[in-house]
Amino acid sequence: MRIVTWTIRLLVFVLLVAFGAKNADPVTLRFYFDLAWQMPLIVALFGAFALGALFGVAALLGTLFRQRRQISLLKRARPPADQPPSVPPPVPPTVPPI
C-alpha cells in the first residue's frame, strides 16, 4: 500500500512541476494606489492556493480547540478505571391500580 501511495504522490508532484514549467510567463498583479507586482504565473497561483489553505486552517481552529476542550472535560469527569461504575440499585416495577 505504501508503494501505491508514494507512486501517486510522485505522479502528482511531477504533474505540478510540469504545470509550473508551462506557466512560467510573467504576470502583473495590480493593487490599489498604483501598486503592482510582476511575478511568474505559477508563483501567483501557488500564493493564491497557499492563502486559501491558510484561511481554511484558520476557519477550523475554533472547532478544533472547542473539541479538545470538551474531550479534556469529559476525561476529567470520567471515574478512574480501577473503580467499578456506580450503578443505582434496581427499582421494582410498579403495578398500576385497577
MDAnalysis code that builds the backbone (N, CA, C; Angstrom):
import MDAnalysis as mda
import numpy as np

u = mda.Universe.empty(294, n_residues=98, atom_resindex=np.repeat(np.arange(98), 3), trajectory=True)
u.add_TopologyAttr("name", ["N", "CA", "C"] * 98)
u.add_TopologyAttr("resid", np.arange(1, 99))
u.add_TopologyAttr("resname", ["MET", "ARG", "ILE", "VAL", "THR", "TRP", "THR", "ILE", "ARG", "LEU", "LEU", "VAL", "PHE", "VAL", "LEU", "LEU", "VAL", "ALA", "PHE", "GLY", "ALA", "LYS", "ASN", "ALA", "ASP", "PRO", "VAL", "THR", "LEU", "ARG", "PHE", "TYR", "PHE", "ASP", "LEU", "ALA", "TRP", "GLN", "MET", "PRO", "LEU", "ILE", "VAL", "ALA", "LEU", "PHE", "GLY", "ALA", "PHE", "ALA", "LEU", "GLY", "ALA", "LEU", "PHE", "GLY", "VAL", "ALA", "ALA", "LEU", "LEU", "GLY", "THR", "LEU", "PHE", "ARG", "GLN", "ARG", "ARG", "GLN", "ILE", "SER", "LEU", "LEU", "LYS", "ARG", "ALA", "ARG", "PRO", "PRO", "ALA", "ASP", "GLN", "PRO", "PRO", "SER", "VAL", "PRO", "PRO", "PRO", "VAL", "PRO", "PRO", "THR", "VAL", "PRO", "PRO", "ILE"])
u.atoms.positions = np.array([
    [0.824, -1.191, 0.000],
    [0.000, 0.000, 0.000],
    [0.871, 1.259, 0.000],
    [2.021, 1.184, 0.686],
    [2.911, 2.342, 0.711],
    [3.447, 2.654, -0.679],
    [3.703, 1.620, -1.456],
    [4.232, 1.839, -2.805],
    [3.202, 2.581, -3.652],
    [1.944, 2.192, -3.529],
    [0.881, 2.865, -4.290],
    [0.769, 4.330, -3.856],
    [0.825, 4.579, -2.557],
    [0.723, 5.942, -2.040],
    [1.871, 6.801, -2.559],
    [3.091, 6.285, -2.474],
    [4.245, 7.066, -2.932],
    [4.243, 7.231, -4.451],
    [3.724, 6.272, -5.167],
    [3.617, 6.408, -6.623],
    [2.646, 7.522, -6.986],
    [1.525, 7.575, -6.299],
    [0.543, 8.639, -6.555],
    [1.129, 9.999, -6.185],
    [1.835, 10.073, -5.061],
    [2.465, 11.339, -4.655],
    [3.491, 11.794, -5.686],
    [4.305, 10.862, -6.174],
    [5.309, 11.198, -7.172],
    [4.650, 11.675, -8.464],
    [3.576, 11.020, -8.869],
    [2.864, 11.411, -10.077],
    [2.281, 12.818, -9.944],
    [1.669, 13.105, -8.811],
    [1.103, 14.439, -8.579],
    [2.213, 15.483, -8.583],
    [3.344, 15.173, -7.948],
    [4.461, 16.112, -7.912],
    [4.990, 16.398, -9.316],
    [5.169, 15.364, -10.117],
    [5.661, 15.544, -11.486],
    [4.666, 16.370, -12.305],
    [3.379, 16.106, -12.143],
    [2.370, 16.887, -12.864],
    [2.390, 18.357, -12.445],
    [2.581, 18.626, -11.156],
    [2.634, 20.009, -10.686],
    [3.885, 20.720, -11.184],
    [5.017, 20.019, -11.220],
    [6.238, 20.624, -11.747],
    [6.069, 20.927, -13.235],
    [5.468, 20.004, -13.984],
    [5.226, 20.248, -15.405],
    [4.263, 21.414, -15.603],
    [3.245, 21.516, -14.752],
    [2.297, 22.635, -14.821],
    [3.024, 23.943, -14.543],
    [3.914, 23.928, -13.565],
    [4.682, 25.131, -13.249],
    [5.616, 25.537, -14.372],
    [6.210, 24.545, -15.032],
    [7.116, 24.853, -16.138],
    [6.351, 25.454, -17.317],
    [5.130, 25.008, -17.538],
    [4.328, 25.536, -18.651],
    [3.774, 26.933, -18.352],
    [3.678, 27.314, -17.069],
    [3.078, 28.595, -16.678],
    [4.119, 29.505, -16.026],
    [5.252, 29.663, -16.677],
    [6.325, 30.498, -16.140],
    [6.296, 31.911, -16.710],
    [5.314, 32.247, -17.505],
    [5.229, 33.587, -18.087],
    [4.979, 34.619, -16.992],
    [5.571, 35.799, -17.118],
    [5.353, 36.828, -16.094],
    [3.953, 37.440, -16.198],
    [3.398, 37.703, -15.041],
    [2.101, 38.382, -14.960],
    [2.252, 39.565, -14.014],
    [1.373, 40.521, -14.144],
    [1.401, 41.694, -13.282],
    [0.141, 41.703, -12.429],
    [0.334, 41.724, -11.129],
    [-0.788, 41.853, -10.195],
    [-0.898, 43.322, -9.810],
    [-2.028, 43.914, -10.096],
    [-2.223, 45.340, -9.828],
    [-3.103, 45.494, -8.586],
    [-2.604, 46.288, -7.655],
    [-3.313, 46.563, -6.408],
    [-3.779, 48.012, -6.419],
    [-4.332, 48.452, -5.312],
    [-4.775, 49.844, -5.173],
    [-3.564, 50.769, -5.034],
    [-3.775, 52.028, -5.254],
    [-2.757, 53.067, -5.127],
    [-1.577, 52.836, -6.068],
    [-1.852, 52.356, -7.269],
    [-0.843, 52.136, -8.320],
    [0.283, 51.207, -7.887],
    [-0.003, 50.288, -7.011],
    [0.978, 49.289, -6.596],
    [0.819, 48.075, -7.510],
    [1.929, 47.594, -8.056],
    [1.888, 46.458, -8.977],
    [3.084, 45.557, -8.708],
    [2.843, 44.256, -8.757],
    [3.911, 43.256, -8.619],
    [3.970, 42.450, -9.905],
    [5.169, 42.204, -10.354],
    [5.339, 41.344, -11.517],
    [6.041, 40.072, -11.058],
    [5.460, 38.926, -11.405],
    [5.991, 37.631, -10.974],
    [5.543, 36.556, -11.958],
    [6.169, 35.386, -11.905],
    [5.704, 34.286, -12.761],
    [4.296, 33.845, -12.359],
    [3.534, 33.384, -13.326],
    [2.152, 32.979, -13.081],
    [2.069, 31.866, -12.049],
    [2.991, 30.909, -12.075],
    [2.923, 29.796, -11.136],
    [3.108, 30.273, -9.698],
    [3.908, 31.324, -9.495],
    [4.081, 31.876, -8.144],
    [2.777, 32.507, -7.675],
    [2.096, 33.205, -8.564],
    [0.809, 33.809, -8.205],
    [-0.230, 32.723, -7.896],
    [-0.239, 31.656, -8.699],
    [-1.189, 30.566, -8.448],
    [-0.885, 29.862, -7.128],
    [0.395, 29.586, -6.884],
    [0.768, 28.938, -5.627],
    [0.437, 29.828, -4.430],
    [0.670, 31.132, -4.570],
    [0.338, 32.057, -3.487],
    [-1.153, 32.072, -3.181],
    [-1.980, 32.058, -4.228],
    [-3.431, 32.029, -4.023],
    [-3.859, 30.720, -3.359],
    [-3.243, 29.602, -3.781],
    [-3.553, 28.317, -3.160],
    [-3.143, 28.308, -1.691],
    [-1.934, 28.799, -1.401],
    [-1.444, 28.808, -0.016],
    [-2.307, 29.716, 0.861],
    [-2.722, 30.854, 0.325],
    [-3.578, 31.765, 1.092],
    [-4.937, 31.132, 1.381],
    [-5.495, 30.439, 0.401],
    [-6.766, 29.744, 0.618],
    [-6.639, 28.627, 1.639],
    [-5.533, 27.871, 1.579],
    [-5.307, 26.809, 2.560],
    [-5.148, 27.394, 3.960],
    [-4.460, 28.525, 4.072],
    [-4.280, 29.183, 5.369],
    [-5.624, 29.636, 5.939],
    [-6.475, 30.206, 5.108],
    [-7.808, 30.616, 5.578],
    [-8.643, 29.400, 5.980],
    [-8.519, 28.307, 5.258],
    [-9.240, 27.087, 5.617],
    [-8.805, 26.536, 6.968],
    [-7.514, 26.521, 7.216],
    [-7.000, 26.046, 8.509],
    [-7.461, 26.983, 9.623],
    [-7.396, 28.280, 9.376],
    [-7.832, 29.244, 10.386],
    [-9.320, 29.082, 10.706],
    [-10.121, 28.736, 9.710],
    [-11.554, 28.548, 9.942],
    [-11.820, 27.312, 10.792],
    [-10.950, 26.307, 10.732],
    [-11.144, 25.082, 11.506],
    [-10.575, 25.154, 12.914],
    [-9.740, 26.144, 13.215],
    [-9.090, 26.197, 14.521],
    [-10.088, 26.332, 15.668],
    [-11.138, 27.117, 15.497],
    [-12.130, 27.274, 16.563],
    [-12.795, 25.952, 16.914],
    [-13.190, 25.203, 15.901],
    [-13.818, 23.900, 16.130],
    [-12.835, 22.933, 16.769],
    [-11.599, 22.943, 16.314],
    [-10.588, 22.035, 16.860],
    [-10.351, 22.300, 18.342],
    [-10.176, 23.570, 18.715],
    [-9.940, 23.888, 20.120],
    [-11.164, 23.579, 20.979],
    [-12.369, 23.819, 20.456],
    [-13.579, 23.508, 21.215],
    [-13.688, 22.007, 21.466],
    [-13.397, 21.196, 20.466],
    [-13.458, 19.734, 20.637],
    [-12.405, 19.254, 21.616],
    [-11.208, 19.818, 21.565],
    [-10.164, 19.428, 22.521],
    [-10.570, 19.777, 23.947],
    [-11.189, 20.938, 24.118],
    [-11.630, 21.341, 25.452],
    [-12.722, 20.394, 25.955],
    [-13.670, 20.012, 25.103],
    [-14.721, 19.080, 25.505],
    [-14.147, 17.713, 25.855],
    [-13.168, 17.240, 25.103],
    [-12.552, 15.944, 25.387],
    [-11.851, 15.982, 26.738],
    [-11.129, 17.060, 27.024],
    [-10.439, 17.133, 28.309],
    [-11.429, 17.208, 29.472],
    [-12.552, 17.920, 29.279],
    [-13.564, 17.964, 30.343],
    [-14.197, 16.592, 30.568],
    [-14.455, 15.860, 29.500],
    [-15.029, 14.529, 29.637],
    [-14.048, 13.557, 30.291],
    [-12.761, 13.695, 29.985],
    [-11.762, 12.822, 30.609],
    [-11.650, 13.099, 32.096],
    [-11.763, 14.370, 32.495],
    [-11.702, 14.705, 33.920],
    [-12.940, 14.224, 34.665],
    [-14.095, 14.226, 34.007],
    [-15.342, 13.821, 34.654],
    [-15.488, 12.308, 34.718],
    [-14.697, 11.566, 33.987],
    [-14.767, 10.111, 33.955],
    [-14.197, 9.534, 35.247],
    [-14.843, 8.496, 35.824],
    [-14.276, 7.887, 37.033],
    [-13.010, 7.105, 36.682],
    [-12.119, 6.921, 37.653],
    [-10.898, 6.160, 37.381],
    [-11.218, 4.739, 36.932],
    [-10.296, 4.129, 36.213],
    [-10.538, 2.802, 35.638],
    [-10.570, 1.708, 36.693],
    [-9.892, 1.909, 37.854],
    [-9.857, 0.851, 38.862],
    [-11.113, 0.814, 39.727],
    [-11.963, 1.818, 39.665],
    [-13.204, 1.815, 40.430],
    [-14.348, 1.295, 39.570],
    [-15.201, 0.436, 40.142],
    [-16.366, -0.004, 39.367],
    [-17.344, 1.154, 39.209],
    [-18.074, 1.184, 38.122],
    [-19.035, 2.278, 37.930],
    [-20.148, 2.199, 38.967],
    [-20.587, 3.353, 39.414],
    [-21.662, 3.377, 40.406],
    [-22.995, 3.170, 39.690],
    [-23.640, 2.055, 40.030],
    [-24.916, 1.712, 39.422],
    [-25.973, 1.766, 40.514],
    [-27.054, 2.499, 40.309],
    [-28.095, 2.548, 41.340],
    [-28.764, 1.179, 41.481],
    [-29.275, 0.872, 42.681],
    [-29.946, -0.422, 42.859],
    [-31.186, -0.510, 41.985],
    [-31.537, -1.714, 41.554],
    [-32.712, -1.844, 40.686],
    [-33.996, -1.485, 41.422],
    [-34.908, -0.854, 40.742],
    [-36.189, -0.456, 41.309],
    [-37.230, -1.444, 40.820],
    [-38.029, -2.045, 41.768],
    [-39.046, -2.992, 41.312],
    [-40.114, -2.284, 40.481],
    [-40.649, -2.976, 39.510],
    [-41.691, -2.345, 38.684],
    [-42.934, -2.064, 39.500],
    [-43.585, -1.004, 39.170],
    [-44.819, -0.650, 39.873],
    [-46.001, -1.188, 39.080],
    [-46.978, -1.666, 39.817],
    [-48.187, -2.204, 39.201],
    [-49.262, -1.127, 39.309],
    [-49.839, -0.750, 38.184],
    [-50.870, 0.290, 38.268],
    [-52.126, -0.254, 38.955],
    [-52.819, 0.574, 39.744],
    [-54.050, 0.106, 40.414],
    [-55.146, -0.168, 39.397],
    [-55.987, -1.096, 39.779],
    [-57.100, -1.472, 38.889],
    [-58.295, -0.604, 39.147],
])
